[in-house]
Every structure is written in structure tokens, then in C-alpha cells.
Amino acid sequence: MSWLNGKKTYIVSILMLFVSSLNLITGDISLNEFISSDSMTLLLEAMGLSALRAGVNKNQEETFEA
């Protein structure tokens, strides 16, 4: 399971992106409804989680190089 090190957060983030945009993809809601719904909040949280993990990963790489 060591191949999952550093990738679990990205997997969760991708699942969050999929779940948040599922209603938009299937056509259950319009783009305007999507933007004002909780799904948009979940989408932004997933993007923030990915950015946070990328920052941690970059910081770890710089620490190992020094």
C-alpha cells in the first residue's frame, strides 16, 4: 500500500469533484442552479484540498533537497 503515499488526498479530491458535478453532468440542474448550490461549495473545497496537498508535496520536496 506504499504506492498510495501522497496520492490518497488527490483520490478523495477527484471523488469530491465527481460527486459535486454529477448533477450538472447528468442535466438534473442548470449551470445557474449549480453555481448557487452546495455542489459548488464542494467543488471549491475539492480544489482547495488539491492545492493544499500540492503545496505540502512541494514543501516536502524542498525539505528533502536541502
Secondary structure, 3 states (H helix, E strand, C coil): CHHHCCCHHHHHHHHHHHHHHHHHHHCCCCHHHHHCCHHHHHHHHHHHHHHHHHHHHHHHHHHHHC
